[in-house]
């Protein structure tokens, strides 16, 4: 007669181990959920915004992977179309344009260059090409075009700053400090701005700015600068008096500084002298209207 003894100890141990694992898992989940809640509280995003960000990241990764695989297969054009279609279906296409930095120029001219990208899938937008088109506008000194996903193109414009008015045959043109033409300007609107004239003067505007900066006290009193003989400047002041400067950048700057000192001591501007000629080294000749005739009359009376 044989007797069978059933061993239950192993089942009990297994049950206890399973309960232990379940307990550990519950604690881990609770700890993970608590940590995730803490992170969510710190981040400046709502749960919906985070979902959108994750979607954009996933889509971006998928697009990059598709482009890489297609490039290896030698079909980049086909891949580009597929990527564009994928992005467009996901809502990543140009539906709006945001322009920043425009103060003086006509903003419509910027829109004309950018709106050709309207409704285009974001991966197909040639931001460098759009920038090059914007740089063709007279007022645009620099530009940056960027994508603001999912639907907006952002255009940052650096405008040229009006500096003076260039006198050309039969018209006046607003220019910047480098001599770049910005737009035509009326005689009425040109009042109060520095008038630059003379053949070749446009290429000398930057040098003129440095010259006037050497005598800051006189600079706001200069109303017109004439480039004479493609070698030197005649400056006309708001008093309608003219100063003839010598040729040469250093020489003319030295002469202008000397004139500023003389004016500070003797009040030359606003006086009877019509023309100051400083073309001769270390000399200044002054012409007073009618003075020559007065001297002739004086000599005739003495005889």
DRENVEX-317798 format. One record per residue: residue in one letter; x, y, z of N, C-alpha, C in turn. Coordinates in steps of 0.1 Angstrom, whole numbers, plus 5000, padded with zeros to 4 digits. Each point is the difference from the previous one (the first is absolute). Layout:
% residues N
AXYZXYZXYZ...
% end
This chain:
% residues 303
X500949885000499150125000500950125000X499750084990500850134999499250125003X500750095006499350135004500650124992X499150084994500550124993499850135008X501150075002499950125008500150124991X499050094999500050124992500750115007X500950064993500850115005499450144995X499650085009499350134997501050125002X501149975006500950115004500550084988X500349934989500450074988499050104994X498749965000498950084995499950135009X500149985012499950125009501150104998X501249944997501250094998499750084986X499549934990499850064987498950115002X499049975007498950105002500650135008X500849975010500650115007500950094991X500849934992500950074991499250084990X498949954995499250074990499450135006X499549985013499550125007501050105002X501249965003501150095002500450084987X500049934989500350074987498950104997X498749965002498950094997500150125009X500349985013500250125009501150094995X501149944996501150084995499750084988X499249934991499650074987499150125004X499049985009499150105004500850125006X501049985008500850105006500850084989X500549924990500850064990499150094991X498849954997499150084992499650135008X499749995012499650115008501250105001X501249955001501150095001500350074987X499849924989500250064986498950114997X498849965004498950104998500250135008X500549985012500350125008501150094994X501149934995501150084994499550074987X499249924992499550064988499150125003X499149995010499250125004500850115004X501149985007500950115005500650074988X500549924990500650064988498950084992X498849954999499050074993499650135007X500150005013499750135007501150104998X501249964998501150094997500050064986X499749914990500150054986498950104997X500350104992499150114997499149964988X499649884999499149954989498849935006X498950014993498849925003500249864995X499249915004500149864995499749994985X499150094996499650004985501250054992X500750115005501250054993501149905000X500249925011501049905000499749894989X498749974999499649904990500450054986X499850134997500350064987501650004998X500750035011501549994998500549864997X499449915008500449864997499749964986X498850044995499649974986500950064990X500550135003500950064991501449934999X500449965012501349925001499949874993X498949935002499849874993500050024985X499250104996499950034986501350044994X500850085007501350044995500949894999X500049905010500849884999499649924988X498749984998499549924989500550064986X499950144999500450074988501549984997X500850025011501449984999500449864995X499349905006500349864997499649974986X498850054996499649984986500950064990X500550125003501050074991501349924999X500449955011501349935001499949874991X498949935002499849874993499850034985X499350114996499850034986501350054994X500850075007501350054995500949884997X500049905009500849884998499549924988X498750014997499449934988500250084988X500550135001500250084988498850064994X499050035009498750064995499750125008X500850105002499750115009498850094995X499850014987498950084995498749935004X499949874998498849935004499850015015X501149985008499950015014499550145004X500550104993499650145004498550024998X499549944989498550014998499349925011X500549895003499349925010500050075014X501250055003500150085013499150125000X499950074989499150124999498649955002X499649894994498649965001499749955014X501049945006499949955014499850125010X500950104998500050125008498750084998X499650014987498850084997498749935007X500049874999498849935006500050015015X501250025006500150025014499750145004X499850094990499850145004501250094999X501149954996501350085000500150064986X499350114998500150084988499850155003X500550084991500050155002498550054999X499550055011498750065000500150155005X501150045004500150145005501450055000X500250134999501350064999500150115011X501049995008500250115011501350084996X499850134998501150094997500450095011X501350005003500450095011501250094996X500150115006501150104998499750104989X498850004994499750104990499450135006X500750114998499550135006499850104989X501050014991499950114990499649954986X500449884996499749964987498649954998X499649984988498649954997500049855003X499249965010499949865004499549914989X499150064991499449924989501149944991X501150074998501149954992500649875006X500049995013500549885006499049894998X498850035002498949894998500049954986X500350094990500049964986501149894998X501150015007501149904998499849875008X499250015010499849885009498749934997X499050064996498749944998500049894989X501049994992500149894991500249875006X500350005013500149885008498749955007X499050084998498749975006499549864996X499549925010499549874998501049904996X501350035000501049914997500449925012X500349874998500449915011501350065006X500150005013501250065007501349954995X500249864998501349954995500450064986X499050054993500350044986500450155000X499850075011500350155000501550025000X500550074990501450034998500350145008X500349995013500250125008501150084995X501149944995501150074995499750074987X499249944991499550074988499250115003X499049995010499250115003500850125006X501049975008500950105005500750084989X500549924990500750074989499150094992X498749964999499050094993499850135009X500049985013499750125008501250105000X501249944999501250094999500150084987X499149974991500050084987499250135002X499250015011499350125003500950115005X499950124995500950115004500150035015X498949995007499950035014500649895009X500249884995500449895008501549985001X500550035011501549985002500349855003X499149945008500249865003498649945003X499949864999498849945002500249865005X499149945008500149875005498649944998X499949884994498749934998500149875008X499049975008500049885008498649945000X499949875003498849935001499549995015X498850045002499449995013498949894999X500449885003499049894998498850015009X498849964995499949924987499750094988X499550125001499450074989500550144996X501150055007500350144998501550024996X500150094990501450054996500250135007X501250015007500450125007501150074992X499850134997500950084993500550115008X501350015003500650115008500850084991X499650134999500750104991500850105007X501250024995500950115005500050114989X499450115003499850114991501350084999X500150064988501050104999499550135006X500950085005499650135007500250124990X499050084998500250124991501050095006X500950054992501150085004500150144994X499750004987500150134992499249994988X500050114992499350004987501050034989X499949914990501050014989499350094989X500750104996499450084989500549954986X499049954993500349944987499350094989X500349994987499350084990498549985001X499350115003498650014999499349925012X500749955009499449935011500849995013X499449985011500749985013499749855004X501149945006499849865005500549995014X499349935008500449985014501049895000X501150025008501149905000500449975015X500749895002500449965013501550055002X500649975011501450055003501049944991X499749894992500949944991499850054985X499050084999499750054986499049924993X499449905006499049914994498750084998X499550004988498750074997498849925006X499250075007498849945006498750024993X499750134997498850034992500050154997X499350044989499950144997499350085011X500450135001499450085010499750144995X499050065004499650134995500850115006X500150114994500750125005499550045014X498749995002499450045012500549915012X500049874997500449905010501549995002X500750064991501550005001500550115009X499150095004500450125008500549955014X501150055004500649965013501049894999X500149944989501049894998501250054993X501149935002501350044993499849974985X500350104992500049984986501349984994X500249894993501349964994499950014985X501050074994499950024985501449994994X500050014987501349994993500249864993X500650004988500349874994500949915008X499649885002500749905009499850025014X499150095005499850025014499549885007X499249924993499349895006501049895006X501149994993501149905004500850065012X499850135003500850065010499350035013X498749955001499250035011500649955013X500549885000500649955013501250085004X500850044991501250085003499550145005X498950054995499550135004499549995015X499449895003499649975014501150015010X501149934996501250015009500650145001X500050074989500550145000499250085010X498750004999499150085009500149965014X500249875002500249955014501250065007X501050044992501250065006499850135006X498950074997499650135005498549995005X499749935011498749995004499250125003X500750115004499350135002499450064987X500749984989499650054987499049914993X500149875003499249914992498550034998X499350045011498650034998499750134993X501150084998499850134993500349984985X500449894995500349984986498749964993X499550074991498849984992500249934987X501250034994500349944987501549974998X500349894993501449964997500149984985X500850074994500249994985501449944998X500049884992501249944997500550064987X501250075001500550084989501249944993X499949994986501149954992500449865004X499149925007500349865004501350005009X500250105008501150005008499950075014X499050095002499950075012498550055002X499850055013498650055004499950155002X498950054996499550135004498849985009X500150055012498949995010499350135001X498649994999499250115002499349995014X500050115008499449995013498650064999X499349985011498650055001499950154999X501150075002500150144998500250044985X500149904991500350024986501450044997X500949995010501450034998500749874995X501050014992500749894994501449985005X500449885003501449975004500649914989X501050044993500749924990501249935007X499949875000501049925007501149954989X501249975005501049944991499749854997X500749954990499849864997500949915009X499649885001500749915009499249975013X499949885004499249975011500550065013X501349985003500650055012500150155000X500450064988500150154999498750075002X498949954994498750065001499549995014X500349895007499549985014500850105009X501350024998500750095008499550154997X499750034988499550134997498750035006X499149905000498750025006500150015015X500949935007500250015014500550145003X500950054992500650145002498950104999X499149984990498950104998499150005012X499749885005499249995012500550085011X501349995002500750075011499950154998X500250054988499950144996498650055003X499149924996498650045001499650015015X500649915008499750005014500550125007X501150064995500650125006499550134994X499850004987499750124993498650014994X499249905002498650004995500050034985X500649924992500050024985498749984994X499349895004498749974994499050105005X499250054991499050105003500550144998X501350024996500650134998499850054986X500950094996499950064987500749924989X500949915003500749934991499149904992X500150004987499149914992500849874997X501350004998500849884996501350005008X500249885005501349975007500849904992X501250044995500849914991501249955008X500049875003501149945007500849914991X500050014987500749914991501550025001X500550125003501450025002500449965013X501249935001500449955013500250115011X499549985012500150095011499650144997X499150024991499450134997498549994999X499450115002498550014998499750144994X499449994988499650124993498550025002X499650135003498650035002499550104990X498849974995499450094990498850065006X499950145000498950075005499350064988X498749984997499350054989500150155000X500450064989500050154998501250065006X500949925007501250065006501050064990X500149934989501050044989499550134995X498750024997499550124995500250125010X499849975012500250105011501450055000X501049914998501450035000500350094988X499449964988500250084988499550145002X498850015005499350135002500950085010X500549945010500850075010501350064994X500649924991501250044993499750124990X498849994994499650114990499850135008X499449995012499750125007501350065006X501049915003501250065005500850074989X499949964987500650074989499350134997
% end
